[in-house]
């Protein structure tokens, strides 16, 4: 009989945020797979947890993932933890989960601390629809391509960023998105927790003067749907231009009216009335 994989969230700063259920799970499993065993040992020692621990992180996830999978097949129960937060979020735990599902090994996810959710609800930005984008690549070309793909997304956009990359990321965001509202959350749940609610240009200016410290969650306001619509309409030909072009192609009134109305998202009646006014000159 196979074992079971548990996804156990750990505190993102304040140790009091660990759940009783997570503690119970960590105390009962046969093995704990940790992102950084040195970091995790501090947590486990603090709570008196003595289960065996092994490393499982981005650069050994392939070979260690297969090792953990074989252990699970042999009936071993394993808890996966990260340095902070929810395993599987910007973390190789997601790969292990897929492997387990493919092999029919049960997976149980325990609820608990998650940095982007914690930051989102306190940001003041819309929470009804959001997109978590994780860490942006260090490659500038690919990073800009990623950001351009999000330029017209109306949802609140959420990113993780390290302090040494923050200024470059803010500069690229300002270039792609313009001067949008942004919230920068750092040191969440810790003594020096901070939310900086500002604009991209002001944030860039601030962190060029003040060296960034701590891990950041960047929450960016989504695209303004009215501005997007206005921009799209500005790029479209006028109704008169389309009517004239389709008439020159020999298109009949009914088809012409429907085509122009659909392309410009305008009422067919208005397009038809305009067609009648232009008819003698077509």
C-alpha positions as CSV (number, residue, x, y, z in Angstrom):
1,X,0.0,0.0,0.0
2,X,1.4,3.4,-0.9
3,X,2.1,6.2,1.5
4,X,0.7,9.7,1.3
5,X,2.0,13.1,0.4
6,X,1.2,16.1,2.7
7,X,1.6,19.7,1.6
8,X,2.3,21.6,4.8
9,X,2.4,25.4,4.8
10,X,5.0,27.0,7.2
11,X,5.0,30.5,8.6
12,X,6.0,33.3,6.3
13,X,7.5,35.2,9.2
14,X,5.7,34.9,12.5
15,X,6.1,31.4,14.0
16,X,2.7,31.7,15.7
17,X,1.0,31.4,12.3
18,X,1.7,27.7,12.0
19,X,-1.5,25.7,12.4
20,X,-2.1,23.0,15.0
21,X,-2.9,20.6,12.1
22,X,0.4,21.3,10.4
23,X,2.3,20.6,13.7
24,X,0.4,17.4,14.2
25,X,1.2,16.3,10.6
26,X,4.9,17.1,10.8
27,X,5.1,15.2,14.1
28,X,3.5,12.1,12.6
29,X,5.0,11.7,9.1
30,X,7.9,9.4,8.3
31,X,9.9,11.9,6.4
32,X,9.9,15.7,5.8
33,X,11.1,17.1,2.4
34,X,12.3,20.7,2.9
35,X,13.4,23.4,0.5
36,X,16.4,24.3,2.7
37,X,17.1,21.9,5.5
38,X,19.1,24.5,7.5
39,X,16.1,26.9,7.5
40,X,13.6,24.2,8.2
41,X,15.6,22.7,11.1
42,X,15.2,26.0,13.0
43,X,11.4,25.7,12.7
44,X,11.3,22.0,13.5
45,X,13.6,22.4,16.5
46,X,11.5,25.3,17.8
47,X,8.5,23.0,17.9
48,X,10.3,19.9,19.0
49,X,9.7,18.0,15.8
50,X,12.2,15.2,15.2
51,X,11.1,13.5,12.0
52,X,13.9,12.7,9.5
53,X,14.5,15.5,7.0
54,X,15.8,15.6,3.4
55,X,16.3,18.4,0.9
56,X,14.0,18.9,-2.0
57,X,14.5,22.1,-4.0
58,X,14.6,23.5,-7.5
59,X,18.0,22.2,-8.5
60,X,17.6,18.6,-7.2
61,X,13.9,18.3,-7.9
62,X,14.3,15.7,-10.7
63,X,16.5,13.1,-9.0
64,X,15.0,13.8,-5.5
65,X,11.5,13.8,-6.8
66,X,11.9,10.2,-8.1
67,X,13.5,9.3,-4.8
68,X,10.6,10.6,-2.8
69,X,8.1,9.0,-5.2
70,X,9.7,5.6,-4.6
71,X,9.5,6.1,-0.9
72,X,5.8,6.9,-1.2
73,X,5.3,3.8,-3.3
74,X,6.9,1.8,-0.4
75,X,4.3,3.2,2.0
76,X,6.3,6.1,3.5
77,X,4.3,9.2,4.5
78,X,6.0,12.4,3.5
79,X,5.4,16.1,4.3
80,X,6.7,18.7,1.9
81,X,7.5,22.1,3.3
82,X,9.2,25.3,2.0
83,X,11.3,27.9,3.7
84,X,8.1,30.0,4.1
85,X,4.5,29.7,3.0
86,X,2.6,27.2,0.9
87,X,4.6,24.4,-0.9
88,X,3.8,24.2,-4.6
89,X,3.5,28.0,-5.0
90,X,6.5,29.1,-7.0
91,X,8.1,25.9,-5.7
92,X,9.0,22.4,-7.1
93,X,6.4,20.9,-4.8
94,X,4.0,21.3,-7.8
95,X,6.1,18.8,-9.8
96,X,6.0,16.2,-7.0
97,X,2.2,16.6,-6.7
98,X,1.8,15.9,-10.5
99,X,4.0,12.8,-10.1
100,X,1.9,11.5,-7.2
101,X,-1.4,12.1,-9.0
102,X,0.0,10.2,-12.1
103,X,1.0,7.3,-9.9
104,X,-2.3,7.3,-7.9
105,X,-0.6,8.3,-4.7
106,X,-2.9,10.3,-2.4
107,X,-2.1,14.0,-1.9
108,X,-3.4,16.1,1.0
109,X,-3.0,19.9,1.1
110,X,-3.2,21.6,4.5
111,X,-4.4,25.2,4.6
112,X,-2.2,27.9,6.1
113,X,0.1,30.8,5.4
114,X,0.5,32.1,1.9
115,X,2.4,35.4,1.2
116,X,0.5,36.5,-1.9
117,X,-3.0,35.9,-0.4
118,X,-1.9,37.7,2.8
119,X,-0.7,40.7,0.8
120,X,-3.6,40.8,-1.5
121,X,-6.4,41.1,1.1
122,X,-4.5,44.0,2.8
123,X,-3.4,45.8,-0.4
124,X,-6.6,47.8,-1.0
125,X,-6.6,46.6,-4.7
126,X,-9.5,44.6,-6.1
127,X,-9.5,41.0,-4.8
128,X,-12.4,39.6,-6.9
129,X,-10.2,38.7,-9.8
130,X,-6.4,38.5,-9.7
131,X,-3.5,36.7,-11.4
132,X,-0.6,35.3,-9.5
133,X,2.5,35.5,-11.8
134,X,5.2,34.4,-9.3
135,X,8.8,35.3,-9.9
136,X,9.8,37.0,-13.2
137,X,12.8,35.7,-15.1
138,X,16.2,37.3,-14.8
139,X,16.4,37.5,-18.6
140,X,15.4,41.0,-19.5
141,X,14.0,40.1,-23.0
142,X,11.8,37.3,-21.6
143,X,10.8,39.4,-18.6
144,X,9.6,42.2,-20.9
145,X,7.7,39.7,-23.1
146,X,6.0,38.3,-20.0
147,X,5.0,41.8,-18.9
148,X,3.7,42.8,-22.3
149,X,1.5,39.7,-22.4
150,X,-0.2,41.1,-19.2
151,X,-0.5,44.7,-20.4
152,X,-4.3,44.6,-21.1
153,X,-5.2,42.2,-18.2
154,X,-7.8,43.9,-16.0
155,X,-7.1,41.7,-13.0
156,X,-4.9,42.6,-10.1
157,X,-1.4,41.3,-10.9
158,X,0.7,39.7,-8.2
159,X,4.4,39.0,-8.4
160,X,7.1,37.8,-6.0
161,X,10.5,39.6,-6.1
162,X,13.9,39.4,-4.4
163,X,15.4,42.7,-3.1
164,X,18.4,42.7,-5.5
165,X,16.1,42.5,-8.5
166,X,13.4,44.9,-7.4
167,X,14.6,48.1,-9.0
168,X,15.0,46.4,-12.4
169,X,11.6,44.9,-12.2
170,X,9.9,48.2,-11.3
171,X,11.7,49.9,-14.1
172,X,10.5,47.3,-16.6
173,X,6.9,47.5,-15.2
174,X,6.9,51.3,-15.6
175,X,8.1,51.0,-19.2
176,X,5.4,48.4,-20.1
177,X,2.4,49.4,-17.9
178,X,2.8,53.1,-17.5
179,X,2.5,54.7,-14.1
180,X,-0.1,52.4,-12.5
181,X,-1.0,52.1,-8.8
182,X,1.1,49.5,-7.1
183,X,1.4,48.0,-3.6
184,X,4.8,46.7,-2.4
185,X,4.5,44.4,0.6
186,X,7.6,43.3,2.5
187,X,8.6,41.4,5.6
188,X,5.0,40.1,6.0
189,X,4.0,39.1,9.5
190,X,7.4,40.1,10.8
191,X,8.4,43.0,13.1
192,X,9.1,45.4,10.2
193,X,6.2,44.4,8.0
194,X,5.5,47.2,5.5
195,X,2.9,48.0,2.8
196,X,3.9,50.8,0.5
197,X,0.9,51.9,-1.5
198,X,2.1,54.2,-4.3
199,X,2.6,54.4,-8.1
200,X,5.3,52.6,-10.1
201,X,7.3,55.8,-10.7
202,X,7.2,56.8,-7.1
203,X,8.1,53.3,-6.0
204,X,11.1,53.3,-8.4
205,X,12.3,56.7,-7.1
206,X,12.0,55.6,-3.5
207,X,13.9,52.3,-3.9
208,X,16.6,54.0,-6.0
209,X,17.2,56.2,-2.9
210,X,16.5,53.5,-0.3
211,X,18.1,50.0,-0.8
212,X,15.3,47.3,-0.8
213,X,15.4,44.9,2.1
214,X,13.5,41.7,2.5
215,X,11.4,39.6,0.1
216,X,8.7,41.5,-1.7
217,X,5.2,40.9,-3.0
218,X,4.3,43.3,-5.8
219,X,0.6,43.9,-6.4
220,X,-0.1,45.9,-9.5
221,X,-3.4,47.4,-10.5
222,X,-5.0,45.8,-13.5
223,X,-5.6,47.5,-16.8
224,X,-8.4,50.1,-17.0
225,X,-11.0,48.4,-19.2
226,X,-12.3,51.8,-20.4
227,X,-8.9,52.9,-21.5
228,X,-8.3,49.7,-23.3
229,X,-11.6,50.0,-25.1
230,X,-10.8,53.6,-26.1
231,X,-7.3,52.6,-27.3
232,X,-8.7,49.8,-29.4
233,X,-11.4,52.0,-30.9
234,X,-8.7,54.6,-31.7
235,X,-6.8,52.0,-33.7
236,X,-9.9,51.0,-35.7
237,X,-10.9,52.6,-39.0
238,X,-14.0,54.8,-38.8
239,X,-17.4,53.5,-39.7
240,X,-17.4,55.7,-42.8
241,X,-14.1,54.2,-44.0
242,X,-15.3,50.6,-43.5
243,X,-18.6,51.2,-45.2
244,X,-16.8,52.7,-48.2
245,X,-14.2,49.9,-48.3
246,X,-16.9,47.1,-48.2
247,X,-19.1,48.9,-50.7
248,X,-16.1,49.1,-53.1
249,X,-15.8,45.3,-52.7
250,X,-19.4,45.0,-54.0
251,X,-20.8,43.9,-50.6
252,X,-24.6,44.3,-50.3
253,X,-26.2,46.6,-47.7
254,X,-27.4,43.9,-45.3
255,X,-24.0,42.0,-45.2
256,X,-22.1,45.3,-45.1
257,X,-24.1,46.7,-42.2
258,X,-23.7,43.5,-40.2
259,X,-19.9,43.3,-40.8
260,X,-19.3,46.9,-39.9
261,X,-21.5,46.7,-36.8
262,X,-19.7,43.6,-35.6
263,X,-16.2,44.9,-36.2
264,X,-16.9,48.3,-34.4
265,X,-19.2,46.8,-31.8
266,X,-21.9,49.4,-32.7
267,X,-25.7,49.0,-33.2
268,X,-26.6,47.7,-36.7
269,X,-29.4,50.4,-36.9
270,X,-26.8,53.2,-36.5
271,X,-24.5,51.7,-39.2
272,X,-27.4,51.2,-41.6
273,X,-28.6,54.8,-41.1
274,X,-25.0,56.0,-41.9
275,X,-24.9,53.7,-44.9
276,X,-28.1,55.3,-46.3
277,X,-26.7,58.8,-45.8
278,X,-23.5,57.8,-47.7
279,X,-25.3,55.6,-50.4
280,X,-25.2,58.2,-53.2
281,X,-21.5,58.8,-52.8
282,X,-20.5,55.1,-52.7
